[in-house]
Amino acid sequence: MILPAERELRSVLARFADTRIEHDVRPTGRTSRALDDVTYTLCVMTGSRTAEQALLAADDLLEQFGADREDVTQADETLAA
């Protein structure tokens, strides 16, 4: 699986959250289609089959991105010393 860029993943997660809230508050055909679209996008980005799996995978990816940043910061501090 090709890893999505952190910025793109966060953008789709934000869009998912906004769309989910909008659909839960005022469900219409438009919000249903928008939720289906963003759910599909999130599933493709994370290589998942369901929204629940995609959200768990996205959490794991964000954790990896954070760990990668910590590794880079530690390496920079070592070089600076």
C-alpha positions in Angstrom: 0.0 0.0 0.0 1.2 3.5 -0.8 1.2 5.6 2.3 -0.8 8.8 2.0 0.8 12.1 2.9 0.1 13.2 6.5 -1.5 16.5 5.3 -3.8 14.7 2.9 -4.9 12.2 5.5 -5.6 14.9 8.0 -7.6 16.8 5.4 -9.8 13.8 4.5 -10.3 13.0 8.2 -11.5 16.5 8.8 -13.8 16.3 5.8 -15.1 13.0 7.1 -15.8 14.5 10.5 -17.6 17.6 9.1 -19.6 15.5 6.6 -20.6 13.0 9.3 -21.8 15.7 11.7 -23.7 17.4 8.9 -25.4 14.2 7.9 -26.2 13.2 11.5 -27.8 16.7 12.1 -29.7 17.1 8.8 -29.7 13.9 6.7 -30.5 14.5 3.1 -29.6 12.8 -0.2 -26.8 15.3 -0.7 -25.2 14.6 2.7 -25.6 10.9 2.2 -23.8 11.1 -1.1 -21.1 13.3 0.4 -20.6 10.9 3.3 -20.3 8.0 0.9 -17.8 9.9 -1.2 -15.5 10.9 1.7 -15.8 7.4 3.3 -14.7 5.8 0.0 -11.8 8.2 -0.2 -10.7 7.5 3.4 -11.0 3.7 2.8 -8.9 3.9 -0.4 -6.3 6.0 1.4 -6.0 3.6 4.3 -6.5 0.3 2.3 -9.6 -0.5 4.4 -13.1 -1.8 3.6 -15.2 0.0 6.2 -15.3 3.4 7.8 -14.5 1.9 11.2 -11.4 0.1 9.8 -10.3 3.2 7.9 -10.5 5.3 11.1 -8.4 2.8 13.0 -5.9 2.6 10.2 -5.8 6.4 10.0 -5.0 6.6 13.7 -2.2 4.1 13.3 -0.8 6.1 10.4 -0.9 9.3 12.3 0.9 7.6 15.2 3.6 6.5 12.7 3.9 10.0 11.4 4.4 11.3 14.9 7.0 8.6 15.7 8.9 9.5 12.5 9.0 13.1 13.5 10.3 12.2 16.9 13.1 10.1 15.3 14.1 13.1 13.1 14.1 15.5 16.1 16.3 13.1 18.1 18.7 12.8 15.2 18.8 16.6 14.8 19.6 17.0 18.5 22.3 14.4 18.3 23.9 16.2 15.3 23.7 19.5 17.1 25.5 18.2 20.1 
